[in-house]
């Protein structure tokens, strides 16, 4: 039985890759970023930094740095999430925290009925992304989220619960 709104939103979240032309406002972006900022991090070091891409020319150039350019081109905005290396204390833990930050943002977008997808293939061109956005190399690109009002309702399935349980002790 699923009656908790948070659990319902988590289970309804999907990677949405097709967007319409409705704009996302600044308050929605702030709320998404704020949700990411509230992710847990070791020693509360909060090692994430963001670049919000609004400019259509920069977004178009960013799109050329991935084989999923169509997704970025169709999106209204993108958020680039970086690992701020000087804030770190343990790379593995810091990167897991950044994963939690990204997931919080995706869940927030879903709760706001926005479409979002976590793009990772673009990491193959992370130095070019830093150069395009004029972001110092002490910030390592970890993810890009493409955002917009979704034009699709993708289906998703999960393996059975028992598939994932190694042991019950």
Secondary structure, DSSP 8 states (H G I E B T S, - for coil): ----HHHHHHHH------B-S----HHHHHHHHHHHHTS--GGG---EEEEEE--HHHHHHHHTTSTTHHHHHHSSEEEEEEEEGGG-S-HHHHHHHHHHHHHHHHHHHHHTT-EEEEE-GGGGGHHHHHHHHT--TTEEEEEEEEEE-BS---------HHHH-----
